[in-house]
Amino acid sequence: MKFIPNFIICILLILFCNLSMAQDCESAMVITLKNIKGGAFADQKVTLTNKADGKTFTENSNASGVVNFMVPCGIIFDISISNYTRNREILSSEHEGGRVSQEFSYEPNMAAKDKMFEMSSLEKKTVDDFVKSIPDTIMMNNSIMGRPVKLNHYLQLKISIEDVNNKPLAGEQLSIIGEKRHKNIKGVTDKSGKLVVYLPKGDKYFINFKYNKNYISKENDYTKGSAEAELKFSYLGTKEIEKRRKEEQERIAAEEKRIKDEELAFEKKCKKLGITLEEGRRRETAEKIFGGSKTNDTVVSAVLNRNKWTEKLIVCDLTGSMSPYYAQLAAWYQLSYLKEKNLQFIFFNDGDNMADDLKKIGSTGGIYYSPSKGIDSLFKTMAIVTSRGWGGDCAENNMEALSKGVKIAKPYKELVMIADCDAPVKDIILLKNFNAPVHIILCGASDFISLDYLLIAWKTKGSIHTMEEDITKLASMNEGQEIKIGNNIYRIMGGEFVKITKI
């Protein structure tokens, strides 16, 4: 019998583990279809549709009304059942090999009953004519709306709102506005976070808050007879939003003062040495590369080395606080440029020393393109960009740099942005017209992450990269789902990320 050396066994184990980890996470989902009058629904078509990418999974129920799926982990699916008329969602397990089970119990004549309760054209017109007579805006005196006279023309909606800690959101002002008729009902939740309203049938209603418009919606179909429904959801809350905004303003003010002080000190140093700002920046970058960076956060080189992105277009922030990180980029480039095919750079400095009050969204400028021509060329470009602008205010023109950068550059395969995790994106509004996937390397050793970067990665189906981890699941996330980054948890609420709590 031949013995296999221990080092070979270790190598085989590592290869096996890597292979296993490379497989996509899958989990089981079991759907059971029950007849409330007894028995189960066999041979019914059940379809799961991934809300993120539209991919579908279809199976038929067995004799026991059971349907078994193997689906990706942590995905929200729309579920469609051939003899079931309601719209429902289901979330798969977030763990490899996990299992989620859900039972649907309903009547065999569900579709026929829905048809029976559907209003005729004349009945719909009667409702529409009646709604014209009621006020456009109704101010509720308390958390329970008065019962209307023609109850059959309304849906009673019981709203229940929790904050991010799953506690009742009391005293929250909201308005409920119809999409078609624009009827507006305004009220305030009670101490239990509840509000009861009556909504005229035949419209889609949006719930609005002071800082979040069209936060969540509710369809209200034309149906005969009285109708009731419940709507439960989470919201950060107006008071909490205002508290966080004040804290962010104070943080940004302190950061802008620090950046300004550093800029003035650097200009004074260059003047004393009798050199230009460009030469000063060139020397500073060289010193950081060859003399060693002052930060232990080697995130740029770590992320670029562990992710084998090819033919990259790297968009890098060269404003004040980023000097240790663009020095890392230069050091990485010096070791890697000969084997990097079609590598390109876009550098930005938030406006070439433009006064902050003159900066306009989409035309701030300070954006420079550089093909890969060797370390000397890269040094020169970086020195020019940093000498012409040091950032000014804390927020940066990241989206302008991305949008203009992809137009300036030659064809590329992967778009990588090196960004300051502390700096908000001043032109985040430009994201709505941008859809190229972005891999975002977050620089900064603090536990703070500007939520703008999570939004960019999510909306473009890109990814977030820190010193410790590569977060690629953002692209498949949906409303209400959470993700842990570093020591914090973030949840998608109302189409944006909200920091929930520190672990």
C-alpha positions as CSV (number, residue, x, y, z in Angstrom):
1,M,0.0,0.0,0.0
2,K,1.4,3.4,-1.0
3,F,1.1,6.3,1.5
4,I,0.2,9.7,0.2
5,P,2.4,12.5,1.6
6,N,0.8,14.9,4.1
7,F,1.5,17.9,1.9
8,I,-0.3,16.4,-1.0
9,I,-3.3,15.6,1.2
10,C,-3.3,19.2,2.3
11,I,-3.2,20.5,-1.2
12,L,-6.1,18.2,-2.2
13,L,-8.2,19.3,0.8
14,I,-7.6,23.0,-0.1
15,L,-8.6,22.3,-3.7
16,F,-11.7,20.5,-2.6
17,C,-12.7,23.2,-0.2
18,N,-12.1,25.9,-2.8
19,L,-14.2,24.0,-5.3
20,S,-17.0,23.5,-2.8
21,M,-16.9,27.2,-1.9
22,A,-17.0,28.2,-5.6
23,Q,-20.4,26.5,-6.1
24,D,-23.4,28.8,-5.9
25,C,-25.4,28.5,-2.7
26,E,-28.6,26.5,-3.1
27,S,-31.4,25.9,-0.7
28,A,-34.6,23.9,-0.6
29,M,-38.1,25.4,-0.9
30,V,-41.2,23.4,-0.2
31,I,-44.6,24.6,-1.2
32,T,-47.8,22.8,0.0
33,L,-51.2,23.5,-1.6
34,K,-54.1,22.7,0.7
35,N,-57.8,22.6,0.0
36,I,-59.6,24.3,3.0
37,K,-62.5,21.9,2.3
38,G,-60.3,18.9,2.7
39,G,-57.4,17.3,0.8
40,A,-54.8,18.9,-1.4
41,F,-54.4,20.4,-4.9
42,A,-52.5,18.0,-7.1
43,D,-51.0,18.7,-10.5
44,Q,-51.0,22.5,-10.1
45,K,-48.4,24.5,-11.8
46,V,-46.3,26.6,-9.4
47,T,-43.8,29.2,-10.7
48,L,-41.2,31.1,-8.7
49,T,-39.9,34.3,-10.3
50,N,-36.7,35.9,-9.0
51,K,-37.6,39.5,-8.3
52,A,-34.0,40.6,-9.0
53,D,-33.3,39.1,-12.4
54,G,-36.6,37.5,-13.6
55,K,-35.3,34.0,-13.7
56,T,-38.1,31.4,-13.2
57,F,-38.4,28.0,-11.6
58,T,-41.5,25.9,-12.4
59,E,-42.7,22.6,-10.9
60,N,-46.1,20.8,-10.6
61,S,-47.6,19.7,-7.2
62,N,-47.6,16.0,-6.5
63,A,-50.6,14.0,-5.2
64,S,-50.1,15.4,-1.7
65,G,-50.1,19.0,-3.1
66,V,-46.4,19.3,-2.4
67,V,-44.0,21.1,-4.7
68,N,-40.2,20.8,-4.1
69,F,-37.7,23.4,-5.5
70,M,-33.9,23.9,-5.3
71,V,-33.3,27.6,-5.6
72,P,-30.5,30.2,-5.0
73,C,-30.1,31.3,-1.4
74,G,-31.4,34.6,0.0
75,I,-33.7,35.5,-2.9
76,I,-37.2,37.0,-2.8
77,F,-39.5,35.3,-5.3
78,D,-42.9,36.1,-6.7
79,I,-45.0,33.0,-6.5
80,S,-47.7,32.1,-9.0
81,I,-50.0,29.1,-8.6
82,S,-52.3,28.0,-11.4
83,N,-55.5,27.9,-9.3
84,Y,-54.6,30.6,-6.8
85,T,-55.4,34.3,-7.6
86,R,-53.5,36.3,-5.0
87,N,-50.0,37.9,-5.4
88,R,-47.5,36.5,-2.9
89,E,-43.8,36.6,-2.2
90,I,-41.5,34.1,-0.6
91,L,-37.9,34.4,0.6
92,S,-35.5,31.4,0.2
93,S,-33.1,30.4,3.0
94,E,-29.9,32.3,3.2
95,H,-27.9,29.2,4.1
96,E,-26.4,26.5,1.9
97,G,-28.6,23.4,2.2
98,G,-31.3,25.4,4.2
99,R,-35.0,24.8,3.8
100,V,-38.0,27.1,3.7
101,S,-41.6,25.7,3.8
102,Q,-44.8,27.5,3.2
103,E,-48.4,26.3,3.0
104,F,-51.2,27.9,1.0
105,S,-54.7,27.0,2.0
106,Y,-57.6,28.2,-0.2
107,E,-60.9,27.2,-1.7
108,P,-61.1,25.2,-4.9
109,N,-63.3,27.8,-6.6
110,M,-61.1,30.7,-5.7
111,A,-60.9,32.1,-9.3
112,A,-64.7,31.7,-9.7
113,K,-65.3,33.5,-6.5
114,D,-63.1,36.4,-7.5
115,K,-65.0,36.6,-10.7
116,M,-68.3,36.6,-8.8
117,F,-67.2,39.6,-6.6
118,E,-65.8,41.6,-9.5
119,M,-67.8,44.8,-10.2
120,S,-69.6,45.4,-13.5
121,S,-68.8,48.5,-15.6
122,L,-71.9,50.2,-14.2
123,E,-71.0,49.5,-10.6
124,K,-67.5,50.8,-11.2
125,K,-68.9,54.0,-12.6
126,T,-71.1,54.4,-9.6
127,V,-68.1,54.2,-7.3
128,D,-66.2,56.7,-9.5
129,D,-69.0,59.2,-9.5
130,F,-69.4,58.9,-5.7
131,V,-65.7,59.4,-5.1
132,K,-65.8,62.7,-7.1
133,S,-68.1,64.1,-4.4
134,I,-65.7,63.5,-1.4
135,P,-63.0,66.0,-0.4
136,D,-59.6,65.8,-2.2
137,T,-57.9,65.9,1.2
138,I,-59.1,64.4,4.4
139,M,-57.4,65.2,7.7
140,M,-57.9,62.4,10.3
141,N,-58.7,63.5,13.8
142,N,-57.3,60.3,15.4
143,S,-55.6,57.1,14.3
144,I,-59.0,55.5,13.3
145,M,-60.8,57.0,10.4
146,G,-64.6,57.5,10.7
147,R,-66.7,54.8,9.2
148,P,-68.0,56.0,5.8
149,V,-71.7,55.9,4.8
150,K,-71.3,53.9,1.6
151,L,-69.1,51.3,3.2
152,N,-69.2,49.0,0.1
153,H,-67.4,51.7,-1.9
154,Y,-64.3,51.4,0.4
155,L,-61.6,49.1,1.5
156,Q,-60.8,49.2,5.2
157,L,-57.0,49.2,5.4
158,K,-55.3,48.5,8.8
159,I,-51.8,49.9,8.6
160,S,-49.1,48.8,11.1
161,I,-45.6,50.4,11.1
162,E,-42.5,49.3,13.0
163,D,-39.2,51.1,13.3
164,V,-35.9,49.4,12.4
165,N,-35.7,47.8,15.8
166,N,-39.1,46.1,15.3
167,K,-40.8,48.4,17.8
168,P,-44.1,50.3,17.0
169,L,-43.5,53.6,15.2
170,A,-45.7,55.9,17.1
171,G,-46.7,59.4,16.2
172,E,-45.5,59.1,12.6
173,Q,-47.3,61.4,10.1
174,L,-48.1,60.0,6.7
175,S,-50.3,60.7,3.8
176,I,-52.0,58.1,1.5
177,I,-52.5,59.4,-2.0
178,G,-54.5,57.7,-4.8
179,E,-52.6,57.3,-8.1
180,K,-55.7,57.9,-10.3
181,R,-57.9,60.2,-8.4
182,H,-55.3,61.9,-6.2
183,K,-57.4,61.7,-3.1
184,N,-55.2,62.3,-0.1
185,I,-55.8,61.0,3.4
186,K,-53.5,62.3,6.2
187,G,-53.1,60.8,9.6
188,V,-50.8,59.9,12.5
189,T,-50.0,56.5,13.9
190,D,-51.1,55.7,17.5
191,K,-48.8,54.5,20.3
192,S,-49.0,51.0,18.8
193,G,-47.8,52.3,15.4
194,K,-51.2,51.7,13.9
195,L,-53.6,53.6,11.6
196,V,-57.0,52.5,10.2
197,V,-58.2,54.2,7.0
198,Y,-61.0,53.7,4.5
199,L,-59.8,54.0,0.9
200,P,-62.2,54.4,-2.1
201,K,-62.1,51.3,-4.3
202,G,-60.7,51.3,-7.8
203,D,-57.3,53.0,-7.3
204,K,-53.7,52.3,-6.3
205,Y,-52.6,54.1,-3.2
206,F,-49.1,55.3,-2.2
207,I,-48.0,55.9,1.4
208,N,-45.9,59.0,1.7
209,F,-43.7,60.4,4.5
210,K,-42.0,63.8,5.0
211,Y,-38.7,62.5,3.6
212,N,-39.9,59.5,1.5
213,K,-42.5,59.8,-1.2
214,N,-44.3,56.8,-2.6
215,Y,-42.6,54.6,0.0
216,I,-45.0,51.7,-0.3
217,S,-48.1,51.0,-2.3
218,K,-51.4,49.1,-2.0
219,E,-53.7,48.1,-4.9
220,N,-57.4,48.5,-4.2
221,D,-59.5,46.7,-6.8
222,Y,-63.1,47.2,-7.6
223,T,-64.9,44.4,-5.6
224,K,-68.4,43.9,-4.5
225,G,-69.3,44.1,-0.8
226,S,-67.2,45.2,2.1
227,A,-63.5,44.6,2.1
228,E,-60.7,44.6,4.6
229,A,-56.9,44.4,4.3
230,E,-53.8,44.7,6.4
231,L,-50.5,46.4,5.5
232,K,-47.5,45.9,7.8
233,F,-44.0,47.3,7.1
234,S,-40.9,48.9,8.6
235,Y,-39.8,52.6,8.3
236,L,-36.9,54.5,9.8
237,G,-39.2,57.3,11.0
238,T,-39.1,61.0,10.5
239,K,-37.5,61.8,13.9
240,E,-34.8,59.3,13.4
241,I,-34.1,60.5,9.8
242,E,-33.7,64.1,11.1
243,K,-31.5,63.0,13.9
244,R,-29.2,61.1,11.5
245,R,-29.1,63.9,9.1
246,K,-28.0,66.3,11.8
247,E,-25.2,63.9,12.8
248,E,-24.1,63.6,9.2
249,Q,-24.0,67.3,8.7
250,E,-21.8,67.7,11.8
251,R,-19.5,64.8,10.6
252,I,-19.2,66.4,7.1
253,A,-18.4,69.8,8.6
254,A,-15.6,68.3,10.7
255,E,-14.2,66.4,7.7
256,E,-14.3,69.4,5.4
257,K,-12.3,71.4,8.1
258,R,-9.7,68.7,8.3
259,I,-9.3,68.5,4.5
260,K,-9.0,72.3,4.3
261,D,-6.4,72.4,7.0
262,E,-4.4,69.7,5.3
263,E,-4.6,71.5,2.0
264,L,-3.3,74.8,3.5
265,A,-0.5,73.0,5.3
266,F,0.6,71.3,2.1
267,E,0.6,74.6,0.1
268,K,2.7,76.2,2.9
269,K,5.1,73.3,2.8
270,C,5.5,73.5,-1.0
271,K,6.0,77.3,-0.8
272,K,8.7,76.8,1.8
273,L,10.5,74.2,-0.3
274,G,10.2,76.4,-3.4
275,I,8.4,73.8,-5.5
276,T,5.1,73.7,-7.4
277,L,2.1,71.9,-6.1
278,E,2.4,69.4,-8.9
279,E,6.0,68.6,-7.9
280,G,4.9,68.4,-4.2
281,R,2.2,65.9,-5.1
282,R,4.6,63.8,-7.2
283,R,7.1,63.7,-4.3
284,E,4.3,62.9,-1.8
285,T,3.0,59.9,-3.9
286,A,6.5,58.6,-4.4
287,E,7.2,58.8,-0.7
288,K,4.1,56.9,0.2
289,I,4.9,54.2,-2.3
290,F,8.6,53.7,-1.6
291,G,8.6,54.9,2.0
292,G,5.6,52.9,3.1
293,S,2.0,54.1,3.6
294,K,1.0,55.5,6.9
295,T,-2.1,53.4,7.0
296,N,-2.4,49.7,7.8
297,D,-5.5,49.6,5.6
298,T,-4.0,48.1,2.4
299,V,-7.5,47.6,0.9
300,V,-6.7,48.7,-2.7
301,S,-3.9,46.3,-3.3
302,A,-5.6,43.5,-1.3
303,V,-8.9,43.8,-3.3
304,L,-7.1,44.1,-6.7
305,N,-4.9,41.1,-6.0
306,R,-7.6,38.8,-4.8
307,N,-10.1,39.6,-7.6
308,K,-9.0,38.6,-11.0
309,W,-10.8,41.3,-13.0
310,T,-9.6,41.6,-16.5
311,E,-9.4,44.6,-18.9
312,K,-10.3,47.0,-16.1
313,L,-11.3,50.6,-16.2
314,I,-10.3,51.9,-12.8
315,V,-12.1,55.1,-11.6
316,C,-10.2,56.6,-8.7
317,D,-10.9,59.4,-6.3
318,L,-7.7,61.6,-5.9
319,T,-9.1,64.1,-3.4
320,G,-7.4,64.9,-0.1
321,S,-8.1,62.0,2.2
322,M,-7.3,59.4,-0.5
323,S,-3.6,59.9,-0.8
324,P,-2.6,56.7,1.0
325,Y,-4.9,54.7,-1.3
326,Y,-3.9,56.2,-4.6
327,A,-0.4,55.5,-3.5
328,Q,-1.4,51.9,-3.0
329,L,-2.9,51.9,-6.5
330,A,0.4,53.2,-7.9
331,A,2.4,50.6,-6.0
332,W,0.1,47.8,-7.2
333,Y,0.4,49.2,-10.8
334,Q,4.2,49.2,-10.7
335,L,4.1,45.5,-9.9
336,S,1.3,44.5,-12.2
337,Y,1.1,46.8,-15.3
338,L,3.1,44.4,-17.5
339,K,0.6,41.6,-17.1
340,E,-2.5,43.9,-17.1
341,K,-4.2,43.9,-20.5
342,N,-6.1,47.0,-21.7
343,L,-5.9,48.6,-18.3
344,Q,-7.3,52.2,-18.1
345,F,-7.7,54.9,-15.5
346,I,-10.1,57.7,-14.8
347,F,-9.0,60.1,-12.0
348,F,-11.2,62.8,-10.5
349,N,-10.6,65.6,-8.0
350,D,-14.1,67.1,-7.6
351,G,-13.7,70.2,-9.7
352,D,-10.1,71.4,-10.2
353,N,-10.2,73.7,-7.1
354,M,-13.5,75.1,-8.2
355,A,-15.3,77.0,-5.5
356,D,-17.9,74.8,-3.8
357,D,-20.8,77.1,-4.6
358,L,-20.0,77.0,-8.3
359,K,-20.0,73.2,-8.5
360,K,-23.0,72.0,-10.5
361,I,-24.3,68.4,-10.7
362,G,-23.0,66.7,-13.8
363,S,-20.6,69.5,-14.8
364,T,-18.2,69.8,-11.8
365,G,-15.3,68.5,-13.8
366,G,-11.8,67.6,-12.6
367,I,-12.0,64.3,-14.5
368,Y,-8.9,62.9,-16.2
369,Y,-8.3,59.9,-18.4
370,S,-5.1,57.9,-18.6
371,P,-4.3,54.7,-20.5
372,S,-1.7,52.3,-19.1
373,K,1.7,53.6,-20.2
374,G,3.9,52.7,-17.3
375,I,4.6,54.0,-13.8
376,D,6.3,57.2,-14.8
377,S,3.2,58.2,-16.9
378,L,0.9,57.3,-14.0
379,F,2.9,59.3,-11.5
380,K,2.8,62.3,-13.7
381,T,-1.0,62.1,-14.3
382,M,-1.7,61.6,-10.6
383,A,0.5,64.6,-9.7
384,I,-1.3,66.8,-12.2
385,V,-4.7,65.8,-11.0
386,T,-4.0,66.3,-7.3
387,S,-2.2,69.6,-7.8
388,R,-5.2,71.0,-9.7
389,G,-7.7,70.1,-7.1
390,W,-7.8,68.7,-3.6
391,G,-11.5,68.2,-3.2
392,G,-12.9,71.2,-1.3
393,D,-16.1,70.0,0.3
394,C,-16.5,66.5,1.6
395,A,-18.9,65.2,-1.0
396,E,-17.4,64.0,-4.3
397,N,-18.5,63.9,-7.9
398,N,-18.3,60.1,-8.2
399,M,-21.2,59.6,-10.5
400,E,-20.0,62.3,-12.9
401,A,-16.6,60.5,-13.0
402,L,-18.3,57.2,-13.7
403,S,-20.7,58.5,-16.3
404,K,-18.1,60.5,-18.2
405,G,-15.4,58.0,-17.7
406,V,-17.1,55.1,-19.5
407,K,-17.7,57.4,-22.4
408,I,-14.1,58.6,-22.6
409,A,-12.5,55.2,-22.1
410,K,-12.0,52.6,-24.8
411,P,-14.0,49.3,-24.5
412,Y,-13.4,47.6,-21.1
413,K,-14.7,44.5,-19.3
414,E,-14.8,45.4,-15.6
415,L,-15.5,48.8,-14.0
416,V,-13.8,49.4,-10.7
417,M,-14.2,52.5,-8.5
418,I,-11.8,53.3,-5.7
419,A,-13.7,55.6,-3.3
420,D,-13.6,57.2,0.1
421,C,-16.1,55.3,2.3
422,D,-16.5,58.5,4.4
423,A,-17.4,60.8,1.5
424,P,-21.0,61.1,0.3
425,V,-21.7,61.2,-3.4
426,K,-22.9,64.7,-4.2
427,D,-24.3,63.7,-7.6
428,I,-26.1,60.5,-6.6
429,I,-29.1,61.7,-8.6
430,L,-27.1,60.8,-11.8
431,L,-27.4,57.1,-10.8
432,K,-30.8,56.8,-12.3
433,N,-29.3,57.2,-15.8
434,F,-26.3,54.9,-15.2
435,N,-26.4,51.1,-15.3
436,A,-22.9,49.7,-15.8
437,P,-22.0,47.3,-13.0
438,V,-19.5,48.9,-10.6
439,H,-17.1,47.1,-8.3
440,I,-16.6,49.6,-5.5
441,I,-13.4,49.4,-3.3
442,L,-14.1,51.2,-0.1
443,C,-11.2,53.1,1.4
444,G,-11.0,54.2,5.0
445,A,-10.4,52.3,8.2
446,S,-13.5,53.6,10.0
447,D,-16.6,51.6,10.6
448,F,-18.6,54.2,8.7
449,I,-19.8,53.6,5.1
450,S,-21.6,56.2,3.1
451,L,-24.9,54.6,2.0
452,D,-24.5,56.1,-1.5
453,Y,-22.0,53.4,-2.3
454,L,-24.3,50.6,-1.3
455,L,-27.0,52.1,-3.5
456,I,-24.6,52.4,-6.5
457,A,-23.5,48.8,-6.2
458,W,-27.1,47.6,-5.7
459,K,-28.7,49.6,-8.5
460,T,-25.9,48.7,-11.1
461,K,-25.8,45.1,-10.0
462,G,-22.2,45.6,-8.9
463,S,-20.3,44.7,-5.7
464,I,-18.7,46.2,-2.6
465,H,-15.2,45.4,-1.5
466,T,-13.5,46.0,1.8
467,M,-10.2,44.9,3.4
468,E,-11.8,41.8,4.7
469,E,-14.5,40.8,2.2
470,D,-16.0,40.8,-1.3
471,I,-19.7,41.5,-1.1
472,T,-21.3,40.3,-4.3
473,K,-24.9,39.5,-3.2
474,L,-26.1,43.1,-3.4
475,A,-27.2,42.6,-7.0
476,S,-29.8,40.0,-6.0
477,M,-31.2,41.8,-3.0
478,N,-34.7,43.1,-2.7
479,E,-36.8,45.4,-0.6
480,G,-36.7,44.4,3.1
481,Q,-33.6,42.3,2.9
482,E,-30.5,42.9,5.1
483,I,-26.8,42.5,4.6
484,K,-23.9,42.6,7.1
485,I,-20.8,44.6,6.2
486,G,-18.1,44.9,8.8
487,N,-19.8,45.4,12.2
488,N,-23.0,46.8,10.8
489,I,-26.3,45.6,9.3
490,Y,-28.0,47.5,6.5
491,R,-31.5,47.0,5.2
492,I,-33.2,48.0,2.0
493,M,-36.2,50.2,3.0
494,G,-38.2,52.2,0.5
495,G,-35.7,51.6,-2.3
496,E,-32.6,52.7,-0.3
497,F,-30.2,51.4,2.3
498,V,-30.7,52.1,5.9
499,K,-28.2,51.3,8.7
500,I,-30.1,49.2,11.2
501,T,-27.9,48.6,14.2
502,K,-24.3,47.9,15.2
503,I,-23.7,44.2,16.0
